[in-house]
Amino acid sequence: MPANIQGLIVPIAFLAIFYFLAIRPQQKREKKVQEMREALRVGDKIITIGGIYGKVVKVKEDIVTIEVGSDKVKFDISKWAIGSVTNSKPPKKEEKNKDEK
């Protein structure tokens, strides 16, 4: 093997290892978060990335209206600001299927 090719094997191996240990898992996490944000429905309980707990009142394309606190204060946030869904209502179709069984 020429010396040039041997010198490329180690960096390429490190790049492959880095890809499978760091980049690929991060892409999978981002995809899951994106799917969660796209699946938001009215009634879902959420936590924003700022730590605010709320209930989804209205969902638009990029903006979500949430209800917060005992005074039921409503305000708009961007979808990207939603960190997680803590309690999700099942879709209407699934509720009907559960009742039939």
Contacts in CASP RR format, 6 or more apart in sequence:
PFRMAT RR
TARGET T0000
AUTHOR 0000-0000-0000
METHOD contacts of the structure
MODEL  1
MPANIQGLIVPIAFLAIFYFLAIRPQQKREKKVQEMREALRVGDKIITIG
GIYGKVVKVKEDIVTIEVGSDKVKFDISKWAIGSVTNSKPPKKEEKNKDE
K
33 83 0 8 1.000
36 82 0 8 1.000
36 84 0 8 1.000
36 85 0 8 1.000
37 79 0 8 1.000
37 80 0 8 1.000
37 82 0 8 1.000
39 88 0 8 1.000
40 46 0 8 1.000
40 56 0 8 1.000
40 59 0 8 1.000
40 64 0 8 1.000
40 79 0 8 1.000
40 82 0 8 1.000
40 85 0 8 1.000
41 56 0 8 1.000
41 59 0 8 1.000
41 88 0 8 1.000
41 89 0 8 1.000
41 91 0 8 1.000
42 56 0 8 1.000
42 57 0 8 1.000
42 58 0 8 1.000
42 59 0 8 1.000
43 55 0 8 1.000
43 56 0 8 1.000
43 57 0 8 1.000
43 89 0 8 1.000
44 55 0 8 1.000
44 56 0 8 1.000
44 85 0 8 1.000
44 87 0 8 1.000
44 88 0 8 1.000
44 89 0 8 1.000
45 53 0 8 1.000
45 54 0 8 1.000
45 55 0 8 1.000
45 56 0 8 1.000
45 85 0 8 1.000
45 86 0 8 1.000
45 87 0 8 1.000
45 88 0 8 1.000
46 53 0 8 1.000
46 54 0 8 1.000
46 55 0 8 1.000
46 56 0 8 1.000
46 64 0 8 1.000
46 66 0 8 1.000
46 82 0 8 1.000
46 83 0 8 1.000
46 84 0 8 1.000
46 85 0 8 1.000
46 86 0 8 1.000
47 53 0 8 1.000
47 54 0 8 1.000
47 82 0 8 1.000
47 83 0 8 1.000
47 84 0 8 1.000
47 86 0 8 1.000
48 54 0 8 1.000
48 66 0 8 1.000
48 77 0 8 1.000
48 81 0 8 1.000
48 82 0 8 1.000
48 83 0 8 1.000
49 81 0 8 1.000
49 82 0 8 1.000
49 83 0 8 1.000
50 81 0 8 1.000
52 66 0 8 1.000
52 68 0 8 1.000
53 68 0 8 1.000
53 86 0 8 1.000
54 66 0 8 1.000
54 67 0 8 1.000
54 68 0 8 1.000
54 69 0 8 1.000
55 66 0 8 1.000
55 67 0 8 1.000
55 68 0 8 1.000
56 64 0 8 1.000
56 65 0 8 1.000
56 66 0 8 1.000
56 67 0 8 1.000
57 65 0 8 1.000
57 66 0 8 1.000
57 67 0 8 1.000
57 74 0 8 1.000
58 64 0 8 1.000
58 65 0 8 1.000
59 65 0 8 1.000
62 78 0 8 1.000
62 79 0 8 1.000
63 76 0 8 1.000
63 77 0 8 1.000
63 78 0 8 1.000
63 79 0 8 1.000
64 76 0 8 1.000
64 77 0 8 1.000
64 78 0 8 1.000
64 79 0 8 1.000
64 82 0 8 1.000
65 74 0 8 1.000
65 75 0 8 1.000
65 76 0 8 1.000
65 77 0 8 1.000
66 74 0 8 1.000
66 75 0 8 1.000
66 76 0 8 1.000
66 77 0 8 1.000
67 73 0 8 1.000
67 74 0 8 1.000
68 74 0 8 1.000
68 75 0 8 1.000
90 98 0 8 1.000
END
